[in-house]
């Protein structure tokens, strides 16, 4: 967390910064664990101040700010990072600030409670090296059933952990993997290599459906309250969750079975045994 819907919401929230002139870059003093900013802030500032933002995009779970110098600022929120344009939840966890002119937003902020995220300035070539097709799978919003099958169809892994592999498909995390598999009707322990084309098609349709719904609701703010959109407001998709963090509750789909929780590769998985049959599971 944040996953693709939350990061895409952040990107959309700062989109009006396109065309803005960068007039300042600051790494904020913080009493907590410092985040990784690369290069060192004086070099970062020298390369960026005076450039204009040409595009705001997303690669997997990262926000990308493209500059007219053909360099990219890549912000990776990891567990608790936020990209904001207004005052953050707390000032003590504000890590990085970009000051702007000639656009709707006066600033872009990076806030991170746990300090696990990073902000990096990359050349066009370095960006391709780090985020090209050899390092990152197809984006989860664009991936096709054929690509899913090509990426994972020969794997002996269980499908739920496999969906978290960013080299196979970019953007899906633990929360949305459970939701996607429930919509697709696929058991989370099913072996990838035992899945047929119809099931890959079901996962593809469910992936697009769930992620687009979550984006429409501006992401999920969980019980810890950490995730916020660019205006420091909660997302709303947590109210639409079908299985995630709902162990013991009645499945909203079949209205008969209880949602179960298991642990896969040290991560919680939630599913309905009634809707998601065990056939082909690695049990």
Secondary structure, DSSP 4 states (H G I P E B T S, - for coil): ---HHHHHHHHHHTGGGTTPEEEEEEEPP-SSPPPEEES-HHHHHHHHTT-BEEEEEEETTEEEEEETTS-EEEEE-TTTEEEESS--S-STTEEEEEEEESSS-SEEEEEESS---EEEEE-HHHHHHHHSTTTS-EETTT--HHHHHHHHTT--SBHHHHHT-TTTEES--HHHHHHHHHHHT--TTBBGGG--HHHHHHHHHHHHHHHHHHHHTT----TT-----TTS---SGGGG-SSTT-TTSBPTTTSSSBEEEEEETTEEEEEETTTS--TTB--
